[in-house]
Amino acid sequence: MHDQSHSALAKRADQSVDSSPSQRLRADVCSSSKLFFLMEAHDGLSAALAERAGFKGLWASGLSIACALGYRDANEASWSQVVDAVERIVDSTQLPVLVDGDGGFGNFNNARLLARKLRQRGAAGVALEDSCFPKTNSFVDRHPLADVDEFSGRLRAMKDTVAQDFVLVARIEALIGGHGMDEAILRAHAYADAGADAILIHSRRSAADEILAFARAWQNRLPVVIIPTKYYRTPVSAYRKAHISTVIWANHAMRAAIAAMRQVYHRILTEESTSSIEPSIATLDEVFELLRYDELASAEARYLRPS
């Protein structure tokens, strides 16, 4: 296990030298014929666990980062707090990170500032949604859509700021807002013209009919990214058949953590002991191994006590 861990780290280091995170994300989201999966992460620990599980890319979820900070997903967390959280995620893995940038936290100027700061912190790309500031979570309430031309200006400003160094995903909320397929397709064309590398189409329905209808109408003019939070019963084979590019599992680590912590807190409180829960939680040795305490020991031997 120890040798395998170091071998995997060396392999990832070689990959990082060969290509940048944004190049790897672009290859998987924009150029690959295979369905790609992005796993949600909201801090360094969840990012490390996702990489250890075998995922090849991460989604820095706005909802999950806000939850981890004790905020609602309504732009209560500032752009700088989101950028700081993304830095922790990036530093914890070698995986490319696509960031949930909400609507860019304002107009074109705020959006291009966000893009520049995210690139500086090592993110590989950003998804920008056509909502007005401040946004609310897509599943909480219907929110007004941004003007197409104004939002296209946000996309162009981001693209001009980060050029080809960043993957820019335009997220369309037209179906979420009940504006229909024609509006969604109109916006997709406008955002493609504005420089988007991929289109994220979102839906609140419990079935994937809207998403699949969009994919048929769009005809893969740009890669299509989806977030099947509500229509989770749809088999992945349907997305492959529809030539969907990327599936984002958008909030499941955060929701799993809430459920697990709630149960542990309740049991410790009622039992006034931790003995019964010890077999079902991570050991301290697992924590130390995950966060590479062995590397710190090796570094201490090299730098604090050199022979």
Secondary structure, 3 states (H helix, E strand, C coil): CHHHHHHHHHHHHHHHHHCCHHHHHHHHHCCCCCCEEEEEECCHHHHHHHHHHCCCCEEECHHHHHHHCCCCCCCCCCHHHHHHHHHHHHHHCCCCEEEECCCCCCCHHHHHHHHHHHHHCCCCEEEEECECCCCCCCCCCCCCECCHHHHHHHHHHHHHHHHHHCEEEEEECCCCCCCCHHHHHHHHHHHHHCCCCEEEECCCCCCCHHHHHHHHHHCCCCCEEECCCCCCCCCHHHHHHCCCCEEEECCHHHHHHHHHHHHHHHHHHHHCCCCCCHHHCCCHHHHHHHCCHHHHHHHHHHHCCCC
